[in-house]
């Protein structure tokens, strides 16, 4: 067991002094950094799409309560938010596929 005199901060400091050093990991190559950055950008897109739909829905709720037209604006703005999010995904996908087609080994370079 741990002696009572070493409980608390003193024990933590003693353990830190005697802890082994963890070997450093090799530096990350620039291609790995680009790939990580690209993957993080892609993952953030899902949150962006969800937030847009939620914000449009909340805006519709606010307008409906203010104007007394429940659920007209809630439905319309939710559908517009979802449609806009879908179009954004489609346009982004199409743009990326065109770029990959041009960069691929099968592309005709003039």
Rosetta blueprint (number, residue, H / E / L):
1 X L
2 X L
3 X L
4 X H
5 X H
6 X H
7 X L
8 X L
9 X H
10 X H
11 X H
12 X H
13 X H
14 X H
15 X H
16 X H
17 X H
18 X H
19 X L
20 X L
21 X L
22 X L
23 X L
24 X L
25 X L
26 X L
27 X L
28 X L
29 X L
30 X H
31 X H
32 X H
33 X H
34 X H
35 X H
36 X H
37 X H
38 X H
39 X H
40 X H
41 X H
42 X H
43 X H
44 X H
45 X H
46 X H
47 X H
48 X H
49 X H
50 X H
51 X H
52 X H
53 X H
54 X H
55 X H
56 X H
57 X H
58 X H
59 X H
60 X H
61 X H
62 X H
63 X H
64 X H
65 X H
66 X H
67 X H
68 X L
69 X L
70 X L
71 X L
72 X H
73 X H
74 X H
75 X H
76 X H
77 X H
78 X H
79 X H
80 X H
81 X H
82 X H
83 X H
84 X H
85 X H
86 X H
87 X H
88 X H
89 X H
90 X H
91 X H
92 X H
93 X H
94 X H
95 X H
96 X H
97 X H
98 X H
99 X H
100 X H
101 X H
102 X H
103 X H
104 X L
105 X L
106 X L
107 X L
108 X L
109 X L
110 X L
